[in-house]
Each structure stands twice: as structure tokens, then as C-alpha cells.
Amino acid sequence: MRQKAIGSAKFAENSRSWMDAVTEWGGYIEQQVGSARTVKRYADSLAIAGRHFSTMAIAAIGKTEINAFVADRRKGGVTNATIRRDLQAISSLFSFAEDEGWREGNPAQDKMRKLKEHRDPIVLPHEDDYAFILSRLAPAHAEMLRAARATGMRQNELATAKRKDFDPARSSLLLMGKGRKQRTISLSDEASAIFARQPVALKCDAVFHHGGKPITQAAFIFSRARRAAQTAARKSGQPFRGFRFHDMRHLYAVEYLRSGGGIYDLKEHLRHSSIKTTEMYLEFLTPEEAEAAKRKGLDAADAIGEDGASAKTGRR
């Protein structure tokens, strides 16, 4: 009540309702969150949140109201992962409203940090299942899957990769990653060869394309191929365990560490925000392999500390 009273007094002259804020924020959403797919996800989350907040002033929505929203979503059987996505959209709206001087604080962001997201255990694809899926994909789509295994890139990163950003001389690729953040990654000889052999399309600058047109529904295409493979395997009596395209990223990480790569180099390559995320792949290694992966990272860090800037150039 105290927070609401202060908010009402402080923002009375510049008061905006939830709906006012959503409407005005809509003009900035594409710049803030990037892809059309993400924009739609944010809009869907805000529409759901609007059922709770549409009659409220944006300045009056505090911790109590956010907690009630989360409790109601849980009561409806919604997973923590989905609730976090809803809170992410609300948090973005609150940040915009705060910048505009319509409210103070971001209780959605605070709640999101405290809400643990359940992670399903990682299951690596079997070689036979991987080969079976490849055999059922069109050439361009199969090449994307091979590239995912060879680079650890996300599906959308591969679908939007541009030929002009691939440097065969340096075996590197400039890509647009999660959150529209650019980064340059090093490519193995295998990955570089996959990128180099893709046919050039005169009217399409994408590395991976289908008939000269960008691959705009990569997730749907792969999901359809997986379902078709499952049906075919069931009819023929062939054992088959489906997997997600994203599992190629996990497979890349495990194979990288098994081949002698360091855990800290892998973190930078995959652009994980925390080394704790990268360390989940250690469970797929033998104790000796895990120790070597961690030791390599520590040795590199020690070298940088001792030699300064000169040691940094030696890192992958």
C-alpha cells in the first residue's frame, strides 16, 4: 500500500495505464528484442499478462501483483520456463516505462532472477538416428544439420548466416547470435569446408538456402522431418529415438571437450553467460577427460595472468 501511495503521488502527472504503456512500447519492440519470432512471443506474453494488469496503472504494479501473476500461472499448470518468458516480456515493458518516467523499479526482473528454470536432462543423439534424419532431409537442410554439429551454432544462427560474413582464409564466421549480439567464431576444417561448399544463389546472400530462397521455417522443417522419421521407423520396426535440432549444439560441445578442448574456450565459443552452464557437459566425460578440460582452461588463465596481453594471442 505504501508503494502504491508513493507511486500514485510521484507519477500522478505522468500516469500511464498498463494498456497505454503496452501500446506505446509497441513502437519500440522490434528495436528492443530483435527477431519477428521474439516480437510475437513477447506480444503473446503481454497479452496474457494483460488479463491481470489491464485495468491498473503501470506505476502501481509491484512485487505483490507480480507474485500473484506467477502464482496464477503455476495454478494453471504452466512451467517455470514459460513463466520466465512471460516475466521477460513484462520486464522489458517495465524497463521501457521506467525510462519514460512512468514508474520505478522492475519487480518482474527481480522475480525472474529468483525463479529457477527446470532443465530437462541432456540426451545426446545416437549416430544411427542422426544418419537416419539426414537421409530424410533435403540437401540444404541436411547441410544445416551437419553445420550445427560441426560448429555448435543455433538453428536461427545458421539460417541467417550470410555468405559475406564467412571468411575462408581465416576459417571464421561473423554471426548474429542470441539477443541480436554479434560475435565471430573460429571454424574447424570440417565446418569451414561445409560453409565453403554451399552453392551460391544470385538473389540470396544466405549461406544455407533452398532453391535460391532463404530457409525461413527451419524449426518447422526439422520437426516435420523428425516426425516423418519416427513414423517410418515405427512402420519398419527400426529402432529410432528422435532428437531436437538444438541437441546438435550439445553434441558439438561434448565432442569438442572429448577431443581435448578446454572448458573456458568452449564457454566463449558458445557464448554462455556463466561457466556453470558450460560445465553441464562435463558429465559426459570420463573423470580424466573432465579434469583435462578444466585444467586446460586454468592453465590458459594462469598464462594470461603471468604474461599479460602477450599470452592472450595464443588462445583459441
Secondary structure, DSSP 4 states (H G I P E B T S, - for coil): -HHHHHHHHHSGGG--BHHHHHHHHTTTHHHHH-SHHHHHHHHHHHHHHHHHHTTSBGGG--HHHHHHHHHHHHHTT--HHHHHHHHHHHHHHHHHHHHTTS----HHHHHHHHSPPP-PPP-PPPHHHHHHHHHHS-HHHHHHHHHHHHH---HHHHHT-BGGGEETTTTEEEEE-GGG-EEEEE--HHHHHHHHTSPPBTTB-BSSEETTEE---HHHHHHHHHHHHHHHHHHHT-------TTHHHHHHHHHHHHTT--HHHHHHHHT-S-HHHHGGGGGGS-HHHHHHHHHHHHHHHHHHHHHTHHHHTT--
